[in-house]
Amino acid sequence: MAPTKTEGPRSKRNVILEAAVANFGSVGYEHTKWATIAGEVGIGQTALYHYFESKAHCLLTIMSAELTRYHERFTVAVEGVGDAETALRAAISSAYDISETEALQARILLHHIDMLATPRSSEREEEERVRARELVRVVEREWTGLLERGMDSGEFPRRDPVELGRFVLGLLNSVWNWYRPGGSRTLPEVSDSVMGACFRLVH
C-alpha cells in the first residue's frame, strides 16, 4: 500500500488496510462493520477516521493499491521480452503469481469495480476513485498494446485489439469470483487452465 502523510513510526494505516482486506475479501464489504475493523486493529472507531474518512474511502484505497500492484507486476513480467507470445504467457502467469492477501485484493477490486463509474461527494474518496479509474485505463491500454504487438508481428491473427484485450482481462479476472485461498485449486493450477483458455481466445 502506498504511504501517505498519515503514516509514521506508530501509524496503524497498513494494519487497518490488512484487516479491511481480510474482512472485505472474506465476508464482503457490505457485511463488514467499520467497528469490526477498529476492534481487530485495537483502536477506537473514531480513531479510524484519522486514516480513512469512511469505509468507502478505505475500500477505494484498497482498489487503487491493487490496480497499482497489478500494473507494476505486468510491467516487470513483459519488460524486455522480445516476442509477443512469450510476453503474453509471462503477463498471464504474473496475474496469478501472488499472495493470498493479493488474491483477496483482486476479488475486492472485481466485486466493486462499478464503484469507479460514479463520482464521490467526498474529496478523499473522489481522489482515490479517480486514481483507480485512470489505472484501469492504463491496464487496458497495456493489454491492448501487447495484443496489437502480436498482431503486427503475425503471431496473433488480426482482430480488434481493444475488444480482444477486454475479453482476455475478463477471463483473467473472472477467476476471483470463485477462487478461494486454501481451496481445491491452487493458483498455479488456475494459471495453467487460464493460460490455455487465453491462447485459444487469442488465436
Secondary structure, DSSP 8 states (H G I E B T S, - for coil): ----TT-STT--HHHHHHHHHHHHHHT-STT--HHHHHHHHTS-HHHHTTT-SSHHHHHHHHHHHHHHHHHHHHHHHHTT--SHHHHHHHHHHHHHS--HHHHHHHHHHHHTGGGGGS--SSHHHHHHHHHHHHHHHHHHHHHHHHHHHHHHHTSS----HHHHHHHHHHHHHHGGGT--TTSSS-HHHHHHHHHHHHHHHH-
